Structures are given as C-alpha cells and as structure tokens.
Amino acid sequence: MKHVIVAFAVTMLAAAGIARADSVTITAGTVELDFPSGGATTAVLVGQGTDITGFGMNPGQITFTAGDVGTMTPNGSVNIATGGSFPATAQFIGGVMFPASDRLQGSLVLTTSPFHAGAVTDPLAFFQTPFSMTGTASVLNPGGTVVGTTSLSGSGQATFIAQTTPGAVTSYNTQHVSFQFGAASAAATPEPATFVLLGAAFAVGLFGRRWLSSASV
C-alpha cells in the first residue's frame, strides 16, 4: 500500500510540474527536416528546464523559383515523437523529467520569413531566412494516458539546401532544411566559408537519416 501511495504521489507531482510549465520558449537546438529520405526529422529543443528530443517522418516537398520567396510553413506542421517506431528517449520539460518509458508526441509549426532567392548555377544552392515556431509537446505514460502537455514557442534562422534546376527561370527543389534556434541574422544567403560548413552538416544529416531509418520499426 505504501508503494502505491508513493507512486501516486510521484505521478501527481510530475503532472503538477508540467502544468506549471504550460509554456516553454525554445532558445537553442535544431529541427532538421530531410526530404530525400521521406521527410526524416530530428528535433532537439532546449529551453529553461527543458531538453526535448524527438524524431519523425514528414514527407513533403518545398520548391520555389528565383526571385522573392514568400512565407513558408513546411507541411503545415511537423510531427515528432519518441517510443513506438522511434527511439525511446527521456524528456526534460519545464523542470520535470519524464522517463524513456513514457512516449512523446509533438507538433511544430515552423514559419519562415520571406527572402530573396538569387539565380544560382551550382548544383546546390543555400539560402537563409529567419523563422518562428509554435507547437505543443505531450507526454504519455506506458498505458497511453497523457501525463503532461506544454506549448512551445521559439525563433531563429532557417537554412535551405536546395537542388538547382537552371532554365529561363531558375527553380529550386529543397533537399534539407535546418531550423537553428537562437538569434537570427539578417543575411539572406551565407558567406562562401559557410557553404563548407553547411555541406559538412548536410553529410552528417545524410548519415543521421540512415541511422534513423535503421532505428525505425
């Protein structure tokens, strides 16, 4: 009976803790969205008392042409999760630690600012623009009961890696988007030295999505 009371108390404390953290601002971390792999997604979201890791598959396509590019929200929303077919990971949300035996379900709306896409002749083009994010993250216990839900917000800079199709009007087919949380710069395109770093990050992303595919059931 004593163990039952203790377990109940721990559950109530966790629920109370997440209720107090009903809104978390994400200040660091990334959301990586890779389209050639069927939308393989990895999200690491860090804020005060919060360290969330989630995975997902969000198939879609982002295409645009050279010139002024308007606001974009990839797939409308990006879904992430842990447990089930994705790696189980402990979650720290609003000062409450949820064990890996719990499951995470999250939905993120990532909205980019308009930017100018110049005509590029290289096979790959790189563009950067600020973004903002809203979303929710819910944690379910092994029995499927929601034990915590919080809203998320944040902003930063999005980097697009796009395949170039030259023509009368150059078009771009996005291969990978990296949403980096933190202060966004006003630059529309990165400096040449940044191309090397982004290429390395893209290679790491390719390796990561192979791992993700092998980890999925």
Secondary structure as a PSIPRED ss2 file (coil, helix, strand):
# PSIPRED VFORMAT (PSIPRED V4.0)

   1 M C   1.000  0.000  0.000
   2 K H   0.000  1.000  0.000
   3 H H   0.000  1.000  0.000
   4 V H   0.000  1.000  0.000
   5 I H   0.000  1.000  0.000
   6 V H   0.000  1.000  0.000
   7 A H   0.000  1.000  0.000
   8 F H   0.000  1.000  0.000
   9 A H   0.000  1.000  0.000
  10 V H   0.000  1.000  0.000
  11 T H   0.000  1.000  0.000
  12 M H   0.000  1.000  0.000
  13 L H   0.000  1.000  0.000
  14 A H   0.000  1.000  0.000
  15 A H   0.000  1.000  0.000
  16 A H   0.000  1.000  0.000
  17 G H   0.000  1.000  0.000
  18 I H   0.000  1.000  0.000
  19 A H   0.000  1.000  0.000
  20 R H   0.000  1.000  0.000
  21 A C   1.000  0.000  0.000
  22 D C   1.000  0.000  0.000
  23 S E   0.000  0.000  1.000
  24 V E   0.000  0.000  1.000
  25 T E   0.000  0.000  1.000
  26 I E   0.000  0.000  1.000
  27 T E   0.000  0.000  1.000
  28 A E   0.000  0.000  1.000
  29 G E   0.000  0.000  1.000
  30 T E   0.000  0.000  1.000
  31 V E   0.000  0.000  1.000
  32 E E   0.000  0.000  1.000
  33 L E   0.000  0.000  1.000
  34 D E   0.000  0.000  1.000
  35 F C   1.000  0.000  0.000
  36 P C   1.000  0.000  0.000
  37 S C   1.000  0.000  0.000
  38 G C   1.000  0.000  0.000
  39 G C   1.000  0.000  0.000
  40 A E   0.000  0.000  1.000
  41 T E   0.000  0.000  1.000
  42 T E   0.000  0.000  1.000
  43 A E   0.000  0.000  1.000
  44 V E   0.000  0.000  1.000
  45 L E   0.000  0.000  1.000
  46 V E   0.000  0.000  1.000
  47 G E   0.000  0.000  1.000
  48 Q C   1.000  0.000  0.000
  49 G C   1.000  0.000  0.000
  50 T E   0.000  0.000  1.000
  51 D E   0.000  0.000  1.000
  52 I E   0.000  0.000  1.000
  53 T E   0.000  0.000  1.000
  54 G E   0.000  0.000  1.000
  55 F E   0.000  0.000  1.000
  56 G E   0.000  0.000  1.000
  57 M E   0.000  0.000  1.000
  58 N C   1.000  0.000  0.000
  59 P C   1.000  0.000  0.000
  60 G C   1.000  0.000  0.000
  61 Q C   1.000  0.000  0.000
  62 I C   1.000  0.000  0.000
  63 T E   0.000  0.000  1.000
  64 F E   0.000  0.000  1.000
  65 T E   0.000  0.000  1.000
  66 A C   1.000  0.000  0.000
  67 G E   0.000  0.000  1.000
  68 D E   0.000  0.000  1.000
  69 V E   0.000  0.000  1.000
  70 G C   1.000  0.000  0.000
  71 T C   1.000  0.000  0.000
  72 M C   1.000  0.000  0.000
  73 T C   1.000  0.000  0.000
  74 P C   1.000  0.000  0.000
  75 N C   1.000  0.000  0.000
  76 G C   1.000  0.000  0.000
  77 S C   1.000  0.000  0.000
  78 V E   0.000  0.000  1.000
  79 N E   0.000  0.000  1.000
  80 I E   0.000  0.000  1.000
  81 A E   0.000  0.000  1.000
  82 T E   0.000  0.000  1.000
  83 G E   0.000  0.000  1.000
  84 G C   1.000  0.000  0.000
  85 S C   1.000  0.000  0.000
  86 F E   0.000  0.000  1.000
  87 P C   1.000  0.000  0.000
  88 A C   1.000  0.000  0.000
  89 T C   1.000  0.000  0.000
  90 A C   1.000  0.000  0.000
  91 Q E   0.000  0.000  1.000
  92 F E   0.000  0.000  1.000
  93 I E   0.000  0.000  1.000
  94 G C   1.000  0.000  0.000
  95 G C   1.000  0.000  0.000
  96 V E   0.000  0.000  1.000
  97 M E   0.000  0.000  1.000
  98 F E   0.000  0.000  1.000
  99 P C   1.000  0.000  0.000
 100 A C   1.000  0.000  0.000
 101 S C   1.000  0.000  0.000
 102 D C   1.000  0.000  0.000
 103 R E   0.000  0.000  1.000
 104 L E   0.000  0.000  1.000
 105 Q E   0.000  0.000  1.000
 106 G E   0.000  0.000  1.000
 107 S E   0.000  0.000  1.000
 108 L E   0.000  0.000  1.000
 109 V E   0.000  0.000  1.000
 110 L E   0.000  0.000  1.000
 111 T E   0.000  0.000  1.000
 112 T E   0.000  0.000  1.000
 113 S C   1.000  0.000  0.000
 114 P C   1.000  0.000  0.000
 115 F E   0.000  0.000  1.000
 116 H E   0.000  0.000  1.000
 117 A E   0.000  0.000  1.000
 118 G C   1.000  0.000  0.000
 119 A C   1.000  0.000  0.000
 120 V C   1.000  0.000  0.000
 121 T C   1.000  0.000  0.000
 122 D C   1.000  0.000  0.000
 123 P C   1.000  0.000  0.000
 124 L E   0.000  0.000  1.000
 125 A E   0.000  0.000  1.000
 126 F E   0.000  0.000  1.000
 127 F E   0.000  0.000  1.000
 128 Q E   0.000  0.000  1.000
 129 T E   0.000  0.000  1.000
 130 P E   0.000  0.000  1.000
 131 F E   0.000  0.000  1.000
 132 S E   0.000  0.000  1.000
 133 M E   0.000  0.000  1.000
 134 T E   0.000  0.000  1.000
 135 G E   0.000  0.000  1.000
 136 T E   0.000  0.000  1.000
 137 A E   0.000  0.000  1.000
 138 S E   0.000  0.000  1.000
 139 V E   0.000  0.000  1.000
 140 L E   0.000  0.000  1.000
 141 N C   1.000  0.000  0.000
 142 P C   1.000  0.000  0.000
 143 G C   1.000  0.000  0.000
 144 G C   1.000  0.000  0.000
 145 T C   1.000  0.000  0.000
 146 V E   0.000  0.000  1.000
 147 V E   0.000  0.000  1.000
 148 G E   0.000  0.000  1.000
 149 T E   0.000  0.000  1.000
 150 T E   0.000  0.000  1.000
 151 S E   0.000  0.000  1.000
 152 L E   0.000  0.000  1.000
 153 S E   0.000  0.000  1.000
 154 G E   0.000  0.000  1.000
 155 S E   0.000  0.000  1.000
 156 G E   0.000  0.000  1.000
 157 Q E   0.000  0.000  1.000
 158 A E   0.000  0.000  1.000
 159 T E   0.000  0.000  1.000
 160 F E   0.000  0.000  1.000
 161 I E   0.000  0.000  1.000
 162 A E   0.000  0.000  1.000
 163 Q E   0.000  0.000  1.000
 164 T E   0.000  0.000  1.000
 165 T E   0.000  0.000  1.000
 166 P C   1.000  0.000  0.000
 167 G C   1.000  0.000  0.000
 168 A C   1.000  0.000  0.000
 169 V C   1.000  0.000  0.000
 170 T C   1.000  0.000  0.000
 171 S E   0.000  0.000  1.000
 172 Y E   0.000  0.000  1.000
 173 N E   0.000  0.000  1.000
 174 T E   0.000  0.000  1.000
 175 Q E   0.000  0.000  1.000
 176 H E   0.000  0.000  1.000
 177 V E   0.000  0.000  1.000
 178 S E   0.000  0.000  1.000
 179 F E   0.000  0.000  1.000
 180 Q E   0.000  0.000  1.000
 181 F E   0.000  0.000  1.000
 182 G C   1.000  0.000  0.000
 183 A C   1.000  0.000  0.000
 184 A C   1.000  0.000  0.000
 185 S C   1.000  0.000  0.000
 186 A C   1.000  0.000  0.000
 187 A C   1.000  0.000  0.000
 188 A C   1.000  0.000  0.000
 189 T C   1.000  0.000  0.000
 190 P C   1.000  0.000  0.000
 191 E C   1.000  0.000  0.000
 192 P H   0.000  1.000  0.000
 193 A H   0.000  1.000  0.000
 194 T H   0.000  1.000  0.000
 195 F H   0.000  1.000  0.000
 196 V H   0.000  1.000  0.000
 197 L H   0.000  1.000  0.000
 198 L H   0.000  1.000  0.000
 199 G H   0.000  1.000  0.000
 200 A H   0.000  1.000  0.000
 201 A H   0.000  1.000  0.000
 202 F H   0.000  1.000  0.000
 203 A H   0.000  1.000  0.000
 204 V H   0.000  1.000  0.000
 205 G H   0.000  1.000  0.000
 206 L H   0.000  1.000  0.000
 207 F H   0.000  1.000  0.000
 208 G H   0.000  1.000  0.000
 209 R H   0.000  1.000  0.000
 210 R H   0.000  1.000  0.000
 211 W H   0.000  1.000  0.000
 212 L H   0.000  1.000  0.000
 213 S H   0.000  1.000  0.000
 214 S H   0.000  1.000  0.000
 215 A H   0.000  1.000  0.000
 216 S C   1.000  0.000  0.000
 217 V C   1.000  0.000  0.000
